[in-house]
Amino acid sequence: MARRLRPVELEFVEYAPLRLMFATKVTAPPKAVYAALADDVAGWSSWFTGVARATSTHGGQGREVRLTGGTRFTETVLAAVPDEHYAYRVDTTNTPGLRALLEDWRLTPAAGGGTRLRWMFAADGPAPFRWALMLARPGLGRAFRESARTLDHRLART
């Protein structure tokens, strides 16, 4: 059953009880990376580890995401600055314990070409939930790096 989460705004990345940040460089330019994040939401299932299906809703202002394990999210896009910034908050989910979640993607041109990609995962939940997410940090980091590599290869082919 879907539960409604606390609505948070972009500033949540500054004060969330749990903030996990991951960064890497990809060879694709910011314009291509941004298009994959914001414009080709359905394409996430072909490059982001664990995403089984993603669809854009409300004319690009929302998303519905299903993970391979059955976790579901409905999301509101909070920032969509072409080639620079894409962020969304989770509005409803079937994940127990989660109170608030915001994911914030920042893109900057990398020295020598390509894109410096940063993913901030900001969450709130009871202490045991936050502790479990901290334990999952290495796996989330690995999934992010693998997903960024897969995206980069995908973009190089197009």
URTA-V667775 format. One record per residue. N is the residue number from 1. RES is the residue in three letters. PSI is psi in radians with two decimals (none if undefined). BURIAL is + if it has 16 or more other C-alpha atoms within 10 Angstrom, else -. D_LAST is the distance of its C-alpha to the last C-alpha in Angstrom with 2 decimals. Layout:
N	RES	PSI	BURIAL	D_LAST
N	RES	PSI	BURIAL	D_LAST
//
This chain:
1	MET	2.35	-	38.79
2	ALA	2.41	-	36.73
3	ARG	2.46	-	38.46
4	ARG	2.32	+	38.05
5	LEU	2.89	+	37.31
6	ARG	2.23	-	38.74
7	PRO	2.23	-	36.68
8	VAL	2.82	+	35.65
9	GLU	-3.12	-	34.15
10	LEU	-0.58	-	31.90
11	GLU	-0.27	-	34.95
12	PHE	-0.52	+	35.09
13	VAL	-0.34	+	32.81
14	GLU	-0.48	-	35.80
15	TYR	0.09	-	38.54
16	ALA	2.47	+	37.16
17	PRO	-0.49	-	39.38
18	LEU	2.15	+	36.41
19	ARG	2.11	+	33.49
20	LEU	2.24	+	30.92
21	MET	2.33	+	28.45
22	PHE	2.50	+	25.56
23	ALA	2.63	+	23.43
24	THR	2.97	-	20.90
25	LYS	2.41	+	18.64
26	VAL	2.73	+	14.89
27	THR	-0.37	+	13.19
28	ALA	2.58	+	10.63
29	PRO	2.76	+	12.58
30	PRO	-0.67	+	14.64
31	LYS	-0.78	-	13.14
32	ALA	-0.71	+	9.72
33	VAL	-0.78	+	11.93
34	TYR	-0.77	+	14.38
35	ALA	-0.69	-	12.20
36	ALA	-0.66	+	11.36
37	LEU	-0.89	+	15.11
38	ALA	-0.62	+	16.75
39	ASP	-0.55	-	14.88
40	ASP	1.04	-	13.14
41	VAL	-0.71	+	16.29
42	ALA	-0.48	+	16.03
43	GLY	-0.24	+	12.88
44	TRP	-0.62	+	15.18
45	SER	-0.29	+	16.67
46	SER	-0.16	+	13.65
47	TRP	-0.47	+	13.70
48	PHE	2.05	+	17.08
49	THR	2.23	+	19.93
50	GLY	-0.25	+	22.61
51	VAL	2.03	+	20.98
52	ALA	-0.62	+	21.74
53	ARG	2.45	+	21.01
54	ALA	2.40	+	20.34
55	THR	2.53	+	20.95
56	SER	2.46	+	21.34
57	THR	2.88	-	24.96
58	HIS	0.79	-	27.25
59	GLY	0.58	-	24.78
60	GLY	-0.03	-	22.55
61	GLN	-0.10	-	25.70
62	GLY	3.01	+	25.79
63	ARG	2.64	+	24.03
64	GLU	2.24	+	25.26
65	VAL	2.39	+	24.16
66	ARG	2.22	+	25.45
67	LEU	2.86	+	25.34
68	THR	-0.48	-	25.80
69	GLY	0.00	-	29.48
70	GLY	-0.09	-	30.28
71	THR	2.41	+	30.25
72	ARG	2.56	+	29.44
73	PHE	2.49	+	28.88
74	THR	2.43	+	29.04
75	GLU	2.72	+	27.91
76	THR	2.25	+	28.34
77	VAL	2.18	+	25.83
78	LEU	-0.44	+	27.98
79	ALA	2.32	+	25.69
80	ALA	1.37	+	22.58
81	VAL	1.88	-	22.45
82	PRO	2.32	+	19.12
83	ASP	0.07	+	17.49
84	GLU	-0.79	+	20.63
85	HIS	2.30	+	22.05
86	TYR	2.18	+	21.53
87	ALA	2.60	+	24.53
88	TYR	2.65	+	26.11
89	ARG	2.67	+	29.38
90	VAL	2.23	+	30.36
91	ASP	-0.76	+	32.98
92	THR	2.63	+	33.85
93	THR	2.85	+	33.32
94	ASN	0.18	-	35.13
95	THR	2.09	-	35.10
96	PRO	2.52	-	38.75
97	GLY	-0.45	-	39.95
98	LEU	2.28	+	37.13
99	ARG	-0.60	+	38.61
100	ALA	2.53	+	35.76
101	LEU	2.32	+	32.14
102	LEU	2.36	+	29.73
103	GLU	2.28	+	26.30
104	ASP	2.09	+	25.29
105	TRP	2.21	+	21.95
106	ARG	2.40	+	22.21
107	LEU	2.28	+	19.60
108	THR	2.55	+	20.93
109	PRO	2.36	+	19.67
110	ALA	2.57	+	20.42
111	ALA	2.31	-	22.72
112	GLY	0.07	-	21.03
113	GLY	2.87	-	17.62
114	GLY	-2.83	+	15.31
115	THR	2.35	+	16.62
116	ARG	2.04	+	19.78
117	LEU	2.18	+	19.30
118	ARG	2.29	+	22.59
119	TRP	2.07	+	23.40
120	MET	2.23	+	27.00
121	PHE	1.87	+	28.52
122	ALA	2.20	+	31.87
123	ALA	2.80	+	34.23
124	ASP	2.52	+	37.84
125	GLY	3.09	+	39.94
126	PRO	2.80	-	43.22
127	ALA	-0.81	-	43.83
128	PRO	-0.61	-	43.15
129	PHE	-0.80	+	39.73
130	ARG	-0.68	+	38.84
131	TRP	-0.75	-	40.22
132	ALA	-0.69	-	38.08
133	LEU	-0.65	+	34.92
134	MET	-0.69	-	36.04
135	LEU	-0.52	-	36.41
136	ALA	-0.11	-	32.88
137	ARG	-0.84	-	31.50
138	PRO	-0.69	-	30.56
139	GLY	-0.69	-	28.67
140	LEU	-0.73	+	26.86
141	GLY	-0.76	+	25.97
142	ARG	-0.76	-	24.71
143	ALA	-0.71	-	22.62
144	PHE	-0.87	+	21.16
145	ARG	-0.76	+	20.33
146	GLU	-0.71	-	18.87
147	SER	-0.73	+	16.78
148	ALA	-0.71	+	15.54
149	ARG	-0.77	+	14.66
150	THR	-0.75	+	12.85
151	LEU	-0.78	+	10.88
152	ASP	-0.77	+	10.20
153	HIS	-0.70	-	9.08
154	ARG	-0.78	-	6.82
155	LEU	-0.56	+	5.29
156	ALA	-0.50	-	5.58
157	ARG	-0.32	-	3.82
158	THR	none	-	0.00
//
